[in-house]
């Protein structure tokens, strides 16, 4: 992820990931298509539709993991999707509290969030 993306561009990626075939994309997607295709996060299909590239899927997943880690840091009761919870657990960023059964951020997760904040400021 060498490109800094705006909130609007991340939103466009999210919308494309949920976009059904043949459905016209929103104005947000249309506004960001040229740049996202240029940095190879989106690709145009032969039928004119849009799809996420593998790099686009990875970028979106990383964003979801960071958002999930921030959510758990703020509120341990925050819900996480299955793949995000699995990934964060495998990497040691979250731990399951044996008493409550809820995920909580680990020391490694706190260090990761601090590093993200220090290097990028946003994401």
Backbone torsions as a table, in degrees:
resi	resn	phi	psi	omega
1	UNK	NA	80.2	-178.6
2	UNK	-90.9	-7.8	-176.5
3	UNK	-103.7	135.5	173.4
4	UNK	-83.1	125.3	180.0
5	UNK	-110.2	147.2	177.2
6	UNK	-82.6	167.5	176.7
7	UNK	-59.7	-38.9	179.6
8	UNK	-63.1	-39.7	179.6
9	UNK	-69.4	-40.0	175.0
10	UNK	-63.2	-39.4	178.4
11	UNK	-62.6	-40.8	178.2
12	UNK	-62.9	-42.5	177.0
13	UNK	-60.6	-43.9	179.2
14	UNK	-61.1	-43.2	-179.6
15	UNK	-65.7	-40.5	178.8
16	UNK	-65.0	-35.9	-179.9
17	UNK	-64.2	-25.2	-178.7
18	UNK	-104.7	-0.2	-174.8
19	UNK	-75.5	127.9	177.6
20	UNK	-79.3	154.3	178.5
21	UNK	-61.7	139.3	176.7
22	UNK	82.5	-5.4	179.7
23	UNK	-89.8	136.7	-179.5
24	UNK	-71.9	131.9	-179.4
25	UNK	-69.8	158.0	-179.6
26	UNK	-73.0	172.3	178.0
27	UNK	-63.7	-33.5	178.0
28	UNK	-61.2	-46.0	179.3
29	UNK	-65.7	-45.3	-179.4
30	UNK	-60.8	-38.0	-179.2
31	UNK	-65.3	-31.7	-172.8
32	UNK	-107.7	-1.3	-175.3
33	UNK	-59.2	-47.1	-175.0
34	UNK	-59.0	-49.0	-178.6
35	UNK	-67.9	-44.1	-178.0
36	UNK	-66.6	-32.3	173.5
37	UNK	-71.6	-38.0	-179.7
38	UNK	-63.5	-35.5	178.6
39	UNK	-96.1	12.9	171.9
40	UNK	62.6	37.5	172.0
41	UNK	-97.3	-24.4	175.1
42	UNK	-124.0	155.2	174.5
43	UNK	-137.3	148.0	176.4
44	UNK	-92.7	131.0	177.4
45	UNK	-77.2	168.4	179.5
46	UNK	-64.3	-27.0	179.3
47	UNK	-84.1	3.3	177.7
48	UNK	94.7	-9.6	178.9
49	UNK	-76.6	172.6	179.6
50	UNK	-112.1	150.5	174.6
51	UNK	-147.0	153.3	176.2
52	UNK	-74.4	140.3	171.4
53	UNK	-82.1	174.4	177.2
54	UNK	-61.0	-40.8	177.5
55	UNK	-63.5	-38.3	177.2
56	UNK	-63.9	-41.4	177.7
57	UNK	-63.9	-41.8	179.1
58	UNK	-64.5	-43.7	179.7
59	UNK	-60.7	-45.0	179.6
60	UNK	-65.2	-39.5	179.2
61	UNK	-66.0	-41.4	177.7
62	UNK	-60.9	-43.2	177.8
63	UNK	-60.9	-42.5	179.2
64	UNK	-65.6	-36.9	178.4
65	UNK	-66.9	-43.1	179.1
66	UNK	-64.9	-43.2	177.5
67	UNK	-62.6	-40.4	178.0
68	UNK	-65.1	-40.5	178.1
69	UNK	-64.2	-41.7	176.7
70	UNK	-64.2	-39.6	-179.6
71	UNK	-64.7	-42.9	179.3
72	UNK	-67.6	-36.2	178.1
73	UNK	-63.6	-37.4	-179.4
74	UNK	-80.1	-38.4	-175.9
75	UNK	-150.2	107.2	-179.1
76	UNK	-59.7	-16.6	178.8
77	UNK	-85.9	-0.8	-179.0
78	UNK	-64.7	137.2	-178.9
79	UNK	-77.3	144.5	174.6
80	UNK	-122.6	144.4	174.7
81	UNK	-71.6	158.6	-177.3
82	UNK	-54.0	-54.2	-178.5
83	UNK	-62.7	-36.6	179.6
84	UNK	-67.6	-45.8	179.7
85	UNK	-62.8	-41.7	178.7
86	UNK	-62.2	-47.6	-179.1
87	UNK	-62.3	-48.2	-178.5
88	UNK	-64.7	-34.9	177.1
89	UNK	-68.2	-43.8	179.4
90	UNK	-64.1	-35.5	-179.9
91	UNK	-82.3	-6.1	177.1
92	UNK	80.9	18.9	179.5
93	UNK	-83.9	-25.6	175.0
94	UNK	-129.9	153.4	176.6
95	UNK	-129.0	150.3	176.3
96	UNK	-90.3	123.1	178.2
97	UNK	-70.2	120.9	-176.8
98	UNK	-65.0	-27.6	-178.3
99	UNK	-77.5	-47.2	-176.1
100	UNK	-95.3	-21.0	-177.3
101	UNK	77.3	7.7	-179.2
102	UNK	-100.9	150.4	177.2
103	UNK	-72.4	148.0	173.6
104	UNK	-139.9	152.2	-176.7
105	UNK	-72.8	138.5	179.1
106	UNK	-90.2	174.1	176.9
107	UNK	-61.9	-39.5	177.2
108	UNK	-62.0	-39.4	177.4
109	UNK	-64.3	-40.2	177.4
110	UNK	-63.9	-42.2	177.9
111	UNK	-62.8	-40.4	178.9
112	UNK	-63.5	-46.0	178.1
113	UNK	-62.2	-41.5	178.8
114	UNK	-63.4	-39.8	178.8
115	UNK	-66.2	-42.3	178.4
116	UNK	-61.5	-45.5	-179.3
117	UNK	-63.0	-41.1	-177.0
118	UNK	-70.3	-38.2	-175.1
119	UNK	-86.1	-39.3	-174.8
120	UNK	-111.3	-31.7	-178.3
121	UNK	81.9	-35.3	178.6
122	UNK	-139.7	161.9	171.5
123	UNK	167.2	NA	NA
